[in-house]
């Protein structure tokens, strides 16, 4: 006989309710180490199981919500390590979440100024320093994993715990190539009309 822990589900006959129990069993030994009996402790853990299920459902609901957003979403811890990417972020950056997970944001989200070609300030650092929602630099270009470039519009916001402490950052960005083309066509048209 040895120590053993296990869980079981039982049905209460009167109400038909399912209850979860945790059972811990251990041998009782005499001074010579001989087993002379056993002791069992049974705990009702139904409430704990309900809380665990509610937490799993809540996490799934939030993950589904973030995955369904039409913009790219990347979440980081407060050190800039990537903790979440939705499918749009994967498509825009060229990184799969499994490959980007726990990498630094600057390894995955390389953003440069369109005119100077210099890298813009780390968005996670900027959000943490400001402690508020920030729009990132104007005229920014996302350099994808394969080196191709996409003009983006982006913003970042702190993620706070229940005490208000910043625990991470969420970045939201979108491809604005089509908008840029439309603006360019509009400017060319206005220029042509003005000239005529």
C-alpha positions as CSV (number, residue, x, y, z in Angstrom):
1,X,0.0,0.0,0.0
2,X,1.4,3.4,-0.9
3,X,0.2,7.0,-0.9
4,X,-2.4,7.7,-3.6
5,X,-4.4,10.7,-4.8
6,X,-7.3,10.5,-7.2
7,X,-10.5,12.2,-8.1
8,X,-13.9,10.7,-8.7
9,X,-17.3,11.9,-9.7
10,X,-20.3,10.7,-7.8
11,X,-24.0,11.2,-8.3
12,X,-26.1,12.2,-5.2
13,X,-29.1,9.8,-5.4
14,X,-31.7,12.2,-3.9
15,X,-31.1,15.1,-6.2
16,X,-29.2,13.4,-9.1
17,X,-26.5,16.1,-8.8
18,X,-23.0,15.3,-9.8
19,X,-20.3,16.0,-7.2
20,X,-16.5,15.9,-7.5
21,X,-14.5,14.4,-4.7
22,X,-10.8,14.2,-4.2
23,X,-9.6,11.2,-2.3
24,X,-6.1,11.0,-0.7
25,X,-5.1,7.6,0.8
26,X,-1.9,6.8,2.7
27,X,-0.7,3.8,4.8
28,X,-0.4,3.9,8.5
29,X,2.9,2.3,9.7
30,X,4.1,1.1,13.1
31,X,7.6,2.0,14.5
32,X,9.2,-0.8,12.5
33,X,7.7,0.4,9.2
34,X,5.1,-2.3,8.9
35,X,1.7,-1.3,7.5
36,X,-0.9,-1.6,10.2
37,X,-3.8,0.3,8.4
38,X,-4.6,3.1,6.1
39,X,-6.1,6.6,6.3
40,X,-8.2,8.3,3.7
41,X,-9.3,11.9,3.4
42,X,-12.2,12.8,1.1
43,X,-12.8,16.4,0.1
44,X,-15.7,17.7,-1.9
45,X,-14.1,19.8,-4.8
46,X,-17.2,20.4,-6.8
47,X,-16.9,24.2,-6.3
48,X,-13.3,24.2,-7.4
49,X,-14.2,22.2,-10.6
50,X,-17.0,24.7,-11.4
51,X,-14.6,27.6,-11.1
52,X,-12.0,25.8,-13.2
53,X,-14.6,25.2,-15.9
54,X,-15.8,28.8,-15.8
55,X,-12.2,30.0,-16.2
56,X,-11.6,27.7,-19.2
57,X,-14.8,29.0,-20.8
58,X,-13.9,32.6,-20.2
59,X,-10.4,32.1,-21.6
60,X,-11.8,30.4,-24.7
61,X,-14.4,33.2,-25.2
62,X,-11.7,35.9,-25.0
63,X,-9.3,34.0,-27.3
64,X,-12.1,33.5,-29.8
65,X,-13.0,37.2,-29.6
66,X,-9.5,38.4,-30.1
67,X,-9.0,35.9,-33.0
68,X,-12.1,37.2,-34.7
69,X,-11.1,40.9,-34.8
70,X,-10.5,42.2,-38.3
71,X,-7.3,44.1,-37.3
72,X,-4.0,42.5,-36.3
73,X,-3.7,42.0,-32.6
74,X,-0.5,41.2,-30.7
75,X,-0.3,41.0,-26.9
76,X,2.9,41.0,-24.9
77,X,4.0,40.8,-21.3
78,X,5.5,43.9,-19.7
79,X,9.0,42.9,-20.9
80,X,7.9,42.8,-24.6
81,X,7.6,39.0,-24.9
82,X,4.8,38.0,-27.2
83,X,2.0,36.1,-25.5
84,X,-0.8,36.3,-28.2
85,X,-1.2,36.9,-31.9
86,X,-4.4,36.6,-33.9
87,X,-4.5,35.2,-37.5
88,X,-4.5,38.7,-39.0
89,X,-1.3,39.5,-37.2
90,X,0.2,36.3,-38.4
91,X,-0.7,37.1,-42.0
92,X,0.6,40.7,-41.8
93,X,3.9,39.9,-40.0
94,X,4.6,36.6,-41.7
95,X,5.1,35.0,-38.3
96,X,3.1,32.1,-37.0
97,X,2.2,32.5,-33.3
98,X,3.9,29.2,-32.4
99,X,7.2,30.6,-33.8
100,X,6.7,34.1,-32.4
101,X,5.6,33.0,-28.9
102,X,7.9,34.3,-26.2
103,X,10.1,36.1,-28.8
104,X,10.6,39.8,-28.2
105,X,8.2,42.1,-30.0
106,X,11.1,43.8,-31.8
107,X,12.0,40.5,-33.4
108,X,8.5,40.0,-34.9
109,X,7.1,43.5,-35.3
110,X,9.8,45.5,-37.1
111,X,8.5,48.9,-37.8
112,X,10.4,51.7,-39.7
113,X,9.6,55.3,-40.5
114,X,8.5,55.5,-44.2
115,X,10.7,58.5,-44.9
116,X,13.8,58.1,-42.8
117,X,13.8,54.2,-42.9
118,X,14.9,54.3,-39.2
119,X,13.3,51.9,-36.8
120,X,10.6,53.6,-34.7
121,X,10.6,53.4,-30.9
122,X,9.7,50.0,-29.5
123,X,5.9,50.2,-29.2
124,X,5.8,48.2,-25.9
125,X,8.3,50.5,-24.3
126,X,6.4,53.6,-25.4
127,X,3.1,52.3,-24.0
128,X,4.6,51.3,-20.7
129,X,6.4,54.7,-20.3
130,X,3.2,56.6,-21.1
131,X,0.9,54.2,-19.2
132,X,-2.0,55.0,-21.6
133,X,-3.3,54.2,-25.1
134,X,-0.9,55.7,-27.7
135,X,-1.0,56.0,-31.4
136,X,2.4,55.0,-32.8
137,X,4.4,57.0,-35.3
138,X,2.8,58.3,-38.5
139,X,3.9,57.0,-41.8
140,X,5.2,53.7,-40.5
141,X,6.1,50.6,-42.5
142,X,5.9,47.0,-41.2
143,X,8.8,45.0,-42.4
144,X,7.5,41.4,-42.6
145,X,9.4,38.3,-41.8
146,X,10.2,37.8,-45.5
147,X,11.4,41.4,-45.9
148,X,8.4,42.7,-47.8
149,X,6.9,46.0,-46.5
150,X,3.4,47.1,-45.7
151,X,2.3,50.6,-44.7
152,X,0.4,50.3,-41.4
153,X,-1.7,52.3,-39.0
154,X,-1.2,51.2,-35.4
155,X,-1.9,51.8,-31.7
156,X,-1.0,50.3,-28.4
157,X,-2.6,50.1,-25.0
158,X,-1.5,48.9,-21.6
159,X,-2.9,45.7,-20.1
160,X,-3.6,46.2,-16.4
161,X,-4.3,43.8,-13.5
162,X,-7.0,44.3,-11.0
163,X,-4.7,46.6,-9.0
164,X,-3.9,48.8,-12.0
165,X,-0.4,47.5,-12.5
166,X,0.7,47.2,-16.1
167,X,1.2,43.5,-16.9
168,X,1.5,43.8,-20.6
169,X,0.7,45.6,-23.8
170,X,-1.8,45.0,-26.6
171,X,-0.9,46.3,-30.1
172,X,-3.5,46.7,-32.8
173,X,-2.5,47.5,-36.4
174,X,-3.9,47.3,-39.9
175,X,-2.6,47.2,-43.5
176,X,-3.4,50.6,-45.0
177,X,-1.9,50.0,-48.5
178,X,-5.4,50.3,-50.2
179,X,-6.2,53.5,-48.3
180,X,-2.8,55.0,-49.3
181,X,-3.5,54.1,-53.0
182,X,-6.9,55.8,-52.8
183,X,-5.4,58.9,-51.2
184,X,-2.7,59.0,-53.9
185,X,-5.3,58.7,-56.7
186,X,-7.4,61.5,-55.1
187,X,-4.3,63.8,-54.8
188,X,-3.4,63.1,-58.4
189,X,-6.9,63.8,-59.5
190,X,-7.1,67.1,-57.6
191,X,-3.7,68.1,-58.9
192,X,-4.8,67.4,-62.5
193,X,-8.1,69.3,-62.0
194,X,-6.3,72.2,-60.5
195,X,-3.8,72.3,-63.3
196,X,-6.6,72.2,-65.9
